[in-house]
Amino acid sequence: RVCGKLIVATSESQHGDLAEVAEHARRNGVHLRPISREEARELEPEVVCTSALHSPGTAIVDSHGFMEALLADAQAAGAVLAL
């Protein structure tokens, strides 16, 4: 389910950290949009921050269900899981 994500700074001293996160994401091909506190509150009214990065394409994944599906596919192809 695509729902987006906010990565927030809760103080002015964290703005540099947000910039580093944004640059790291950019180098990996991920676009994070810097937004103001007001824009963040429009997206999430309960958020408390001084600024944020918005990742609109971030999704929630059921990791357990995903792993079970991978296992089922592997087993269907003849793999055997040995723990």
DOMAR-101576 format. One record per atom (N, C-alpha, C): atom name; x negated, y, z negated. Coordinates in nm, 4 decimals. Atoms other than C-alpha are relative to their C-alpha. Layout:
% DOMAR-101576
@fise:CA | xx:X | yy:Y | zz:Z;
...
***
This chain:
% DOMAR-101576
@fise:N | xx:-0.0851 | yy:-0.1178 | zz:0.0000;
@fise:CA | xx:0.0000 | yy:0.0000 | zz:0.0000;
@fise:C | xx:-0.0890 | yy:0.1232 | zz:0.0000;
@fise:N | xx:0.0794 | yy:-0.1225 | zz:-0.0077;
@fise:CA | xx:-0.1605 | yy:0.3279 | zz:0.1092;
@fise:C | xx:0.0678 | yy:0.1064 | zz:-0.0850;
@fise:N | xx:-0.0602 | yy:-0.0990 | zz:0.0893;
@fise:CA | xx:-0.1053 | yy:0.5840 | zz:-0.1639;
@fise:C | xx:-0.0911 | yy:0.1184 | zz:-0.0264;
@fise:N | xx:0.0929 | yy:-0.1098 | zz:0.0242;
@fise:CA | xx:-0.4136 | yy:0.8051 | zz:-0.1702;
@fise:C | xx:-0.0609 | yy:-0.0062 | zz:-0.1388;
@fise:N | xx:0.0709 | yy:-0.0034 | zz:0.1288;
@fise:CA | xx:-0.6478 | yy:0.8839 | zz:-0.4548;
@fise:C | xx:-0.0535 | yy:0.1402 | zz:-0.0226;
@fise:N | xx:0.0656 | yy:-0.1240 | zz:0.0406;
@fise:CA | xx:-0.7686 | yy:1.1879 | zz:-0.6436;
@fise:C | xx:-0.1214 | yy:-0.0357 | zz:-0.0843;
@fise:N | xx:0.1196 | yy:0.0088 | zz:0.0830;
@fise:CA | xx:-1.1216 | yy:1.2058 | zz:-0.7807;
@fise:C | xx:-0.0167 | yy:0.1393 | zz:-0.0570;
@fise:N | xx:-0.0117 | yy:-0.1324 | zz:0.0597;
@fise:CA | xx:-1.1202 | yy:1.4910 | zz:-1.0288;
@fise:C | xx:-0.1214 | yy:0.0412 | zz:-0.0827;
@fise:N | xx:0.0943 | yy:-0.0619 | zz:0.0929;
@fise:CA | xx:-1.3545 | yy:1.7258 | zz:-1.2105;
@fise:C | xx:0.0844 | yy:0.0613 | zz:-0.1105;
@fise:N | xx:-0.0757 | yy:-0.0558 | zz:0.1121;
@fise:CA | xx:-1.2297 | yy:1.8138 | zz:-1.5564;
@fise:C | xx:-0.0661 | yy:0.1234 | zz:-0.0589;
@fise:N | xx:0.0674 | yy:-0.1222 | zz:0.0426;
@fise:CA | xx:-1.4793 | yy:2.0961 | zz:-1.6034;
@fise:C | xx:-0.0839 | yy:0.0527 | zz:0.1157;
@fise:N | xx:0.0828 | yy:-0.0620 | zz:-0.1042;
@fise:CA | xx:-1.6809 | yy:2.3377 | zz:-1.3889;
@fise:C | xx:-0.1337 | yy:-0.0723 | zz:0.0138;
@fise:N | xx:0.1306 | yy:0.0671 | zz:-0.0039;
@fise:CA | xx:-1.9960 | yy:2.1441 | zz:-1.4803;
@fise:C | xx:0.0027 | yy:-0.1283 | zz:0.0840;
@fise:N | xx:-0.0114 | yy:0.1228 | zz:-0.0794;
@fise:CA | xx:-1.8647 | yy:1.8416 | zz:-1.2861;
@fise:C | xx:0.0164 | yy:0.0264 | zz:0.1499;
@fise:N | xx:-0.0201 | yy:-0.0312 | zz:-0.1411;
@fise:CA | xx:-1.8223 | yy:2.0252 | zz:-0.9545;
@fise:C | xx:-0.1159 | yy:-0.0505 | zz:0.0856;
@fise:N | xx:0.1146 | yy:0.0542 | zz:-0.0726;
@fise:CA | xx:-2.1750 | yy:1.9271 | zz:-0.8476;
@fise:C | xx:0.0110 | yy:-0.1497 | zz:0.0189;
@fise:N | xx:-0.0206 | yy:0.1448 | zz:-0.0103;
@fise:CA | xx:-2.0912 | yy:1.5639 | zz:-0.9207;
@fise:C | xx:0.1004 | yy:-0.0322 | zz:0.1100;
@fise:N | xx:-0.0986 | yy:0.0221 | zz:-0.1056;
@fise:CA | xx:-1.7852 | yy:1.5893 | zz:-0.6960;
@fise:C | xx:-0.0629 | yy:0.0190 | zz:0.1376;
@fise:N | xx:0.0676 | yy:-0.0240 | zz:-0.1277;
@fise:CA | xx:-2.0006 | yy:1.7332 | zz:-0.4190;
@fise:C | xx:-0.0878 | yy:-0.1194 | zz:0.0370;
@fise:N | xx:0.0834 | yy:0.1179 | zz:-0.0254;
@fise:CA | xx:-2.2399 | yy:1.4367 | zz:-0.4541;
@fise:C | xx:0.0856 | yy:-0.1187 | zz:0.0439;
@fise:N | xx:-0.0912 | yy:0.1087 | zz:-0.0382;
@fise:CA | xx:-1.9496 | yy:1.1896 | zz:-0.4367;
@fise:C | xx:0.0472 | yy:0.0215 | zz:0.1439;
@fise:N | xx:-0.0475 | yy:-0.0305 | zz:-0.1351;
@fise:CA | xx:-1.8172 | yy:1.3651 | zz:-0.1246;
@fise:C | xx:-0.1091 | yy:-0.0255 | zz:0.1037;
@fise:N | xx:0.1105 | yy:0.0215 | zz:-0.0930;
@fise:CA | xx:-2.1599 | yy:1.3556 | zz:0.0423;
@fise:C | xx:-0.0306 | yy:-0.1482 | zz:0.0165;
@fise:N | xx:0.0219 | yy:0.1451 | zz:-0.0071;
@fise:CA | xx:-2.2100 | yy:0.9881 | zz:-0.0424;
@fise:C | xx:0.1087 | yy:-0.0653 | zz:0.0857;
@fise:N | xx:-0.1114 | yy:0.0539 | zz:-0.0789;
@fise:CA | xx:-1.8663 | yy:0.9112 | zz:0.1009;
@fise:C | xx:-0.0168 | yy:0.0346 | zz:0.1474;
@fise:N | xx:0.0193 | yy:-0.0427 | zz:-0.1389;
@fise:CA | xx:-1.9418 | yy:1.1124 | zz:0.4161;
@fise:C | xx:-0.1046 | yy:-0.0866 | zz:0.0693;
@fise:N | xx:0.1060 | yy:0.0839 | zz:-0.0581;
@fise:CA | xx:-2.2630 | yy:0.9130 | zz:0.4726;
@fise:C | xx:0.0504 | yy:-0.1409 | zz:0.0295;
@fise:N | xx:-0.0586 | yy:0.1322 | zz:-0.0213;
@fise:CA | xx:-2.0495 | yy:0.5989 | zz:0.4545;
@fise:C | xx:0.1229 | yy:0.0047 | zz:0.0902;
@fise:N | xx:-0.1102 | yy:-0.0115 | zz:-0.0945;
@fise:CA | xx:-1.7935 | yy:0.7284 | zz:0.7023;
@fise:C | xx:0.1362 | yy:0.0249 | zz:-0.0614;
@fise:N | xx:-0.1267 | yy:-0.0255 | zz:0.0697;
@fise:CA | xx:-1.5281 | yy:0.8204 | zz:0.4463;
@fise:C | xx:0.0162 | yy:0.1504 | zz:-0.0195;
@fise:N | xx:-0.0252 | yy:-0.1436 | zz:0.0165;
@fise:CA | xx:-1.3726 | yy:1.1665 | zz:0.4515;
@fise:C | xx:0.0796 | yy:0.0241 | zz:-0.1280;
@fise:N | xx:-0.0690 | yy:-0.0441 | zz:0.1207;
@fise:CA | xx:-1.2816 | yy:1.3127 | zz:0.1128;
@fise:C | xx:0.0194 | yy:0.1504 | zz:0.0128;
@fise:N | xx:-0.0309 | yy:-0.1420 | zz:-0.0166;
@fise:CA | xx:-1.1102 | yy:1.6508 | zz:0.1269;
@fise:C | xx:-0.0036 | yy:0.0710 | zz:-0.1348;
@fise:N | xx:-0.0007 | yy:-0.0788 | zz:0.1247;
@fise:CA | xx:-1.2011 | yy:1.9025 | zz:-0.1466;
@fise:C | xx:0.1308 | yy:0.0771 | zz:-0.0118;
@fise:N | xx:-0.1240 | yy:-0.0743 | zz:0.0228;
@fise:CA | xx:-0.8863 | yy:2.0491 | zz:-0.2995;
@fise:C | xx:-0.0067 | yy:0.0742 | zz:-0.1326;
@fise:N | xx:-0.0052 | yy:-0.0811 | zz:0.1221;
@fise:CA | xx:-0.8055 | yy:2.3049 | zz:-0.5664;
@fise:C | xx:0.0816 | yy:-0.0696 | zz:-0.1086;
@fise:N | xx:-0.0807 | yy:0.0507 | zz:0.1118;
@fise:CA | xx:-0.6512 | yy:2.2395 | zz:-0.9054;
@fise:C | xx:0.1485 | yy:0.0047 | zz:0.0348;
@fise:N | xx:-0.1404 | yy:-0.0163 | zz:-0.0352;
@fise:CA | xx:-0.3218 | yy:2.3696 | zz:-0.7694;
@fise:C | xx:0.0449 | yy:-0.1063 | zz:0.1007;
@fise:N | xx:-0.0342 | yy:0.1035 | zz:-0.0982;
@fise:CA | xx:-0.3281 | yy:2.1333 | zz:-0.4717;
@fise:C | xx:0.0059 | yy:-0.1375 | zz:-0.0658;
@fise:N | xx:-0.0001 | yy:0.1286 | zz:0.0708;
@fise:CA | xx:-0.4132 | yy:1.8420 | zz:-0.7014;
@fise:C | xx:0.1296 | yy:-0.0155 | zz:-0.0797;
@fise:N | xx:-0.1237 | yy:0.0061 | zz:0.0796;
@fise:CA | xx:-0.1160 | yy:1.9275 | zz:-0.9239;
@fise:C | xx:0.1231 | yy:-0.0182 | zz:0.0875;
@fise:N | xx:-0.1112 | yy:0.0245 | zz:-0.0926;
@fise:CA | xx:0.1126 | yy:1.9319 | zz:-0.6193;
@fise:C | xx:0.0106 | yy:-0.1497 | zz:0.0310;
@fise:N | xx:0.0019 | yy:0.1431 | zz:-0.0285;
@fise:CA | xx:0.0064 | yy:1.5726 | zz:-0.5504;
@fise:C | xx:0.0305 | yy:-0.0835 | zz:-0.1238;
@fise:N | xx:-0.0170 | yy:0.0732 | zz:0.1267;
@fise:CA | xx:0.0028 | yy:1.4606 | zz:-0.9159;
@fise:C | xx:0.0240 | yy:0.1026 | zz:-0.1111;
@fise:N | xx:-0.0328 | yy:-0.1073 | zz:0.0943;
@fise:CA | xx:0.1859 | yy:1.6990 | zz:-1.1521;
@fise:C | xx:-0.0627 | yy:-0.0125 | zz:-0.1390;
@fise:N | xx:0.0548 | yy:0.0191 | zz:0.1345;
@fise:CA | xx:0.0346 | yy:1.5480 | zz:-1.4699;
@fise:C | xx:-0.1518 | yy:0.0100 | zz:-0.0058;
@fise:N | xx:0.1463 | yy:-0.0017 | zz:-0.0005;
@fise:CA | xx:-0.3301 | yy:1.5772 | zz:-1.3598;
@fise:C | xx:-0.0525 | yy:0.1271 | zz:-0.0670;
@fise:N | xx:0.0699 | yy:-0.1127 | zz:0.0616;
@fise:CA | xx:-0.5613 | yy:1.8012 | zz:-1.5621;
@fise:C | xx:-0.1402 | yy:0.0023 | zz:0.0604;
@fise:N | xx:0.1301 | yy:-0.0077 | zz:-0.0651;
@fise:CA | xx:-0.8607 | yy:1.9138 | zz:-1.3562;
@fise:C | xx:-0.0319 | yy:0.1439 | zz:0.0365;
@fise:N | xx:0.0411 | yy:-0.1319 | zz:-0.0488;
@fise:CA | xx:-1.0594 | yy:2.2116 | zz:-1.2325;
@fise:C | xx:-0.0129 | yy:-0.0002 | zz:0.1519;
@fise:N | xx:0.0007 | yy:0.0206 | zz:-0.1451;
@fise:CA | xx:-1.0955 | yy:2.0741 | zz:-0.8776;
@fise:C | xx:0.0049 | yy:-0.1499 | zz:0.0243;
@fise:N | xx:-0.0119 | yy:0.1425 | zz:-0.0290;
@fise:CA | xx:-1.0656 | yy:1.7449 | zz:-0.6963;
@fise:C | xx:-0.0412 | yy:-0.0292 | zz:0.1432;
@fise:N | xx:0.0161 | yy:0.0518 | zz:-0.1353;
@fise:CA | xx:-1.1409 | yy:1.5361 | zz:-0.3922;
@fise:C | xx:0.1215 | yy:-0.0863 | zz:0.0273;
@fise:N | xx:-0.1171 | yy:0.0797 | zz:-0.0360;
@fise:CA | xx:-0.8447 | yy:1.3862 | zz:-0.2094;
@fise:C | xx:-0.0396 | yy:-0.0995 | zz:0.1072;
@fise:N | xx:0.0211 | yy:0.1076 | zz:-0.0966;
@fise:CA | xx:-0.8729 | yy:1.0535 | zz:-0.0287;
@fise:C | xx:0.1375 | yy:-0.0518 | zz:0.0400;
@fise:N | xx:-0.1370 | yy:0.0373 | zz:-0.0354;
@fise:CA | xx:-0.5397 | yy:1.0217 | zz:0.1517;
@fise:C | xx:0.0150 | yy:-0.1427 | zz:0.0510;
@fise:N | xx:-0.0108 | yy:0.1339 | zz:-0.0564;
@fise:CA | xx:-0.6208 | yy:0.6854 | zz:0.3082;
@fise:C | xx:-0.0289 | yy:-0.1123 | zz:-0.0967;
@fise:N | xx:0.0300 | yy:0.1023 | zz:0.0994;
@fise:CA | xx:-0.7035 | yy:0.5023 | zz:-0.0141;
@fise:C | xx:0.1249 | yy:-0.0824 | zz:-0.0283;
@fise:N | xx:-0.1124 | yy:0.0902 | zz:0.0220;
@fise:CA | xx:-0.4857 | yy:0.2005 | zz:-0.0784;
@fise:C | xx:-0.0201 | yy:-0.0819 | zz:-0.1265;
@fise:N | xx:0.0036 | yy:0.0925 | zz:0.1127;
@fise:CA | xx:-0.4019 | yy:-0.0320 | zz:-0.3637;
@fise:C | xx:-0.0006 | yy:-0.1406 | zz:0.0578;
@fise:N | xx:0.0102 | yy:0.1374 | zz:-0.0478;
@fise:CA | xx:-0.5033 | yy:-0.3928 | zz:-0.3059;
@fise:C | xx:0.0187 | yy:-0.0946 | zz:-0.1183;
@fise:N | xx:-0.0148 | yy:0.1068 | zz:0.0990;
@fise:CA | xx:-0.3905 | yy:-0.6962 | zz:-0.5018;
@fise:C | xx:-0.1207 | yy:-0.0905 | zz:0.0172;
@fise:N | xx:0.1251 | yy:0.0734 | zz:-0.0207;
@fise:CA | xx:-0.7437 | yy:-0.8346 | zz:-0.5393;
@fise:C | xx:0.0157 | yy:-0.1496 | zz:-0.0264;
@fise:N | xx:-0.0206 | yy:0.1417 | zz:0.0290;
@fise:CA | xx:-0.6283 | yy:-1.1636 | zz:-0.6933;
@fise:C | xx:0.0723 | yy:-0.0683 | zz:0.1169;
@fise:N | xx:-0.0731 | yy:0.0543 | zz:-0.1141;
@fise:CA | xx:-0.3789 | yy:-1.2220 | zz:-0.4137;
@fise:C | xx:-0.0871 | yy:-0.0064 | zz:0.1248;
@fise:N | xx:0.0903 | yy:-0.0014 | zz:-0.1137;
@fise:CA | xx:-0.6418 | yy:-1.1267 | zz:-0.1569;
@fise:C | xx:-0.0969 | yy:-0.1172 | zz:-0.0065;
@fise:N | xx:0.0938 | yy:0.1113 | zz:0.0170;
@fise:CA | xx:-0.8903 | yy:-1.3784 | zz:-0.2982;
@fise:C | xx:0.0704 | yy:-0.1351 | zz:0.0214;
@fise:N | xx:-0.0746 | yy:0.1247 | zz:-0.0226;
@fise:CA | xx:-0.6227 | yy:-1.6494 | zz:-0.3011;
@fise:C | xx:0.0254 | yy:-0.0219 | zz:0.1492;
@fise:N | xx:-0.0229 | yy:0.0117 | zz:-0.1443;
@fise:CA | xx:-0.5447 | yy:-1.5769 | zz:0.0654;
@fise:C | xx:-0.1287 | yy:-0.0391 | zz:0.0721;
@fise:N | xx:0.1280 | yy:0.0376 | zz:-0.0600;
@fise:CA | xx:-0.9144 | yy:-1.5953 | zz:0.1560;
@fise:C | xx:-0.0308 | yy:-0.1473 | zz:-0.0265;
@fise:N | xx:0.0235 | yy:0.1399 | zz:0.0343;
@fise:CA | xx:-0.9440 | yy:-1.9271 | zz:-0.0278;
@fise:C | xx:0.0883 | yy:-0.0917 | zz:0.0842;
@fise:N | xx:-0.0918 | yy:0.0826 | zz:-0.0794;
@fise:CA | xx:-0.6372 | yy:-2.0669 | zz:0.1494;
@fise:C | xx:-0.0464 | yy:-0.0082 | zz:0.1455;
@fise:N | xx:0.0507 | yy:0.0008 | zz:-0.1380;
@fise:CA | xx:-0.7785 | yy:-1.9631 | zz:0.4882;
@fise:C | xx:-0.1239 | yy:-0.0868 | zz:0.0120;
@fise:N | xx:0.1228 | yy:0.0805 | zz:-0.0030;
@fise:CA | xx:-1.1163 | yy:-2.1176 | zz:0.4057;
@fise:C | xx:0.0318 | yy:-0.1486 | zz:-0.0114;
@fise:N | xx:-0.0372 | yy:0.1398 | zz:0.0162;
@fise:CA | xx:-0.9557 | yy:-2.4412 | zz:0.2873;
@fise:C | xx:0.0692 | yy:-0.0547 | zz:0.1246;
@fise:N | xx:-0.0679 | yy:0.0431 | zz:-0.1229;
@fise:CA | xx:-0.7384 | yy:-2.4556 | zz:0.5981;
@fise:C | xx:-0.1014 | yy:-0.0255 | zz:0.1124;
@fise:N | xx:0.1058 | yy:0.0190 | zz:-0.0992;
@fise:CA | xx:-1.0615 | yy:-2.4336 | zz:0.8004;
@fise:C | xx:-0.0957 | yy:-0.1119 | zz:-0.0395;
@fise:N | xx:0.0826 | yy:0.1143 | zz:0.0411;
@fise:CA | xx:-1.2100 | yy:-2.7282 | zz:0.6067;
@fise:C | xx:-0.0977 | yy:0.0267 | zz:-0.1124;
@fise:N | xx:0.0924 | yy:-0.0303 | zz:0.1104;
@fise:CA | xx:-1.4023 | yy:-2.5498 | zz:0.3309;
@fise:C | xx:0.0494 | yy:-0.0635 | zz:-0.1290;
@fise:N | xx:-0.0327 | yy:0.0552 | zz:0.1311;
@fise:CA | xx:-1.4136 | yy:-2.6978 | zz:-0.0189;
@fise:C | xx:-0.0625 | yy:0.0918 | zz:-0.1036;
@fise:N | xx:0.0498 | yy:-0.0851 | zz:0.1076;
@fise:CA | xx:-1.4464 | yy:-2.4775 | zz:-0.3261;
@fise:C | xx:-0.0503 | yy:-0.0895 | zz:-0.1129;
@fise:N | xx:0.0584 | yy:0.0752 | zz:0.1100;
@fise:CA | xx:-1.6808 | yy:-2.6250 | zz:-0.5865;
@fise:C | xx:-0.0458 | yy:0.0992 | zz:-0.1057;
@fise:N | xx:0.0372 | yy:-0.0917 | zz:0.1093;
@fise:CA | xx:-1.7085 | yy:-2.4435 | zz:-0.9182;
@fise:C | xx:-0.0918 | yy:-0.0688 | zz:-0.0993;
***
